[in-house]
Amino acid sequence: MSRLLFCHGLESGPRGSKFKALSAAGFDVEAPDFRGLNLNERVVKLKNLLLGKPPAVIVGSSYGGAVAACVAMALPVKALVLCAPALGRDEAPINKLVWENGPPTTVIHGTLDDVCAIEHSRELAQHEEVSLVTTEDGHRLGNSLELIVEATRAYLEGS
């Protein structure tokens, strides 16, 4: 099975509800602690964790989704599951991200999200390798954990 990394959001930690759901599903989840780091520092830290290792499946939540997207444009990544990703931030390097030849990606975004605009996820889903799953949920996707687990499982079992 492929390596699985979870990137938490700006105001959360590495062992929140999404990490717990993935672990409860039986996955061996690596969850680096990015608390206190800005976006660029998080991108550098994640790149260093991936360098010289086989491509991983990365689940990124909100700010962690922005981190995962940036890393996926710089290094080989097996697949991404982006949960309400913070793609519209005016912060380097996400504000200069050009999505080209990205990995297979599933974006899960709640239609009731009042933190990260779903329009940015819809824009990313215009790329052939990106699929968008919308759900009637808020930013935390607390009612959509099974969707996140199943999207992750599909990529891990495809290895």
VEXDREN-2710 file (C-alpha; in Angstrom, 1 decimal):
% VEXDREN-2710
k/r/px/py/pz
1/MET/0.0/0.0/0.0
2/SER/1.1/3.5/-0.7
3/ARG/2.3/6.0/1.9
4/LEU/-0.5/8.2/3.3
5/LEU/0.1/11.7/4.6
6/PHE/-2.5/14.0/6.2
7/CYS/-2.0/17.8/6.1
8/HIS/-4.1/19.6/8.7
9/GLY/-5.6/23.1/8.3
10/LEU/-4.5/26.4/9.6
11/GLU/-6.4/26.4/12.9
12/SER/-6.4/22.6/13.6
13/GLY/-3.8/20.1/14.5
14/PRO/-2.4/16.9/13.0
15/ARG/-4.7/14.5/14.9
16/GLY/-8.2/16.0/14.3
17/SER/-11.4/14.4/13.1
18/LYS/-10.2/13.6/9.6
19/PHE/-7.0/12.0/10.9
20/LYS/-9.0/10.0/13.3
21/ALA/-11.5/8.8/10.6
22/LEU/-8.6/7.7/8.3
23/SER/-6.9/5.9/11.2
24/ALA/-10.2/4.2/12.3
25/ALA/-10.5/3.0/8.7
26/GLY/-7.3/1.1/9.1
27/PHE/-4.9/3.4/7.3
28/ASP/-1.4/4.0/8.6
29/VAL/-1.5/7.8/8.5
30/GLU/1.5/10.1/8.8
31/ALA/0.4/13.5/10.1
32/PRO/3.1/16.1/10.3
33/ASP/2.6/19.0/12.7
34/PHE/2.4/22.2/10.8
35/ARG/1.1/24.4/13.6
36/GLY/2.8/27.8/13.8
37/LEU/4.1/27.6/10.2
38/ASN/3.1/29.8/7.3
39/LEU/2.1/28.3/3.9
40/ASN/5.6/28.4/2.4
41/GLU/7.2/26.8/5.5
42/ARG/4.6/24.1/5.4
43/VAL/5.3/23.4/1.7
44/VAL/9.0/23.1/2.4
45/LYS/8.4/20.8/5.4
46/LEU/6.2/18.5/3.3
47/LYS/8.6/18.5/0.4
48/ASN/11.4/17.4/2.8
49/LEU/9.2/14.5/4.0
50/LEU/8.6/13.3/0.5
51/LEU/12.0/13.8/-1.1
52/GLY/13.7/10.5/-2.1
53/LYS/10.7/8.4/-1.2
54/PRO/8.0/6.8/-3.4
55/PRO/5.1/9.1/-4.3
56/ALA/2.5/9.3/-1.6
57/VAL/-1.3/9.8/-1.4
58/ILE/-1.8/13.1/0.4
59/VAL/-5.1/14.2/2.1
60/GLY/-5.1/17.9/2.7
61/SER/-7.7/19.8/4.7
62/SER/-8.3/23.5/4.0
63/TYR/-4.9/25.2/4.4
64/GLY/-3.4/21.7/4.3
65/GLY/-5.1/21.3/0.9
66/ALA/-3.3/24.4/-0.4
67/VAL/0.0/22.9/0.9
68/ALA/-0.7/19.5/-0.8
69/ALA/-1.6/21.2/-4.1
70/CYS/1.6/23.3/-4.1
71/VAL/3.7/20.2/-3.3
72/ALA/2.0/18.2/-6.0
73/MET/3.1/20.7/-8.7
74/ALA/6.7/20.4/-7.5
75/LEU/7.2/16.7/-6.7
76/PRO/5.7/13.4/-7.8
77/VAL/2.6/12.6/-5.8
78/LYS/0.5/9.5/-6.3
79/ALA/-2.8/11.2/-5.6
80/LEU/-4.5/14.0/-3.7
81/VAL/-7.7/14.2/-1.7
82/LEU/-8.3/17.9/-1.0
83/CYS/-11.0/18.7/1.6
84/ALA/-12.4/22.2/1.3
85/PRO/-9.0/23.4/0.1
86/ALA/-7.9/27.0/0.7
87/LEU/-7.0/27.5/-2.9
88/GLY/-8.0/31.2/-3.1
89/ARG/-5.6/32.6/-0.6
90/ASP/-3.5/35.5/-1.5
91/GLU/-0.4/34.0/0.0
92/ALA/2.7/32.5/-1.6
93/PRO/3.1/30.0/-3.1
94/ILE/-0.6/29.2/-3.6
95/ASN/-1.4/32.6/-5.2
96/LYS/1.1/31.8/-8.0
97/LEU/0.1/28.1/-8.4
98/VAL/-0.3/26.9/-12.0
99/TRP/-1.9/23.5/-12.1
100/GLU/-0.2/21.5/-14.8
101/ASN/-0.2/17.7/-15.2
102/GLY/-1.3/17.2/-11.7
103/PRO/-1.9/13.8/-10.0
104/PRO/-5.3/12.2/-9.8
105/THR/-7.2/14.4/-7.4
106/THR/-10.5/14.3/-5.7
107/VAL/-11.7/17.5/-4.2
108/ILE/-14.5/17.2/-1.6
109/HIS/-16.1/20.6/-0.8
110/GLY/-19.2/21.5/1.2
111/THR/-21.8/23.6/-0.5
112/LEU/-22.4/25.3/2.9
113/ASP/-18.7/26.2/3.4
114/ASP/-18.4/29.8/4.6
115/VAL/-14.6/29.8/5.0
116/CYS/-13.2/28.6/1.6
117/ALA/-15.0/29.5/-1.6
118/ILE/-16.2/26.5/-3.5
119/GLU/-15.6/28.4/-6.7
120/HIS/-11.9/27.7/-6.5
121/SER/-12.5/24.0/-6.2
122/ARG/-14.9/24.2/-9.2
123/GLU/-12.1/25.9/-11.1
124/LEU/-9.6/23.3/-10.3
125/ALA/-12.1/20.6/-11.3
126/GLN/-11.9/21.9/-14.9
127/HIS/-8.7/19.8/-15.2
128/GLU/-9.2/16.3/-16.5
129/GLU/-7.4/14.6/-13.6
130/VAL/-9.5/16.4/-11.0
131/SER/-12.9/15.4/-9.8
132/LEU/-15.1/17.5/-7.5
133/VAL/-17.5/15.9/-5.0
134/THR/-19.9/18.4/-3.5
135/THR/-21.7/17.6/-0.3
136/GLU/-24.2/19.5/1.8
137/ASP/-21.8/20.2/4.6
138/GLY/-19.8/23.1/6.0
139/HIS/-16.1/23.9/6.0
140/ARG/-15.1/21.2/8.5
141/LEU/-16.8/18.5/6.5
142/GLY/-17.8/16.8/9.8
143/ASN/-20.7/15.0/8.1
144/SER/-18.6/13.9/5.1
145/LEU/-15.8/11.9/6.8
146/GLU/-16.9/8.7/5.1
147/LEU/-16.6/10.4/1.7
148/ILE/-13.0/11.4/2.6
149/VAL/-12.2/7.8/3.7
150/GLU/-13.7/6.3/0.6
151/ALA/-11.8/8.7/-1.8
152/THR/-8.6/7.9/0.1
153/ARG/-9.3/4.2/0.0
154/ALA/-9.8/4.3/-3.8
155/TYR/-6.3/5.8/-4.3
156/LEU/-4.5/3.6/-1.8
157/GLU/-6.0/0.4/-3.1
158/GLY/-5.2/1.4/-6.6
159/SER/-1.4/1.1/-5.8
END
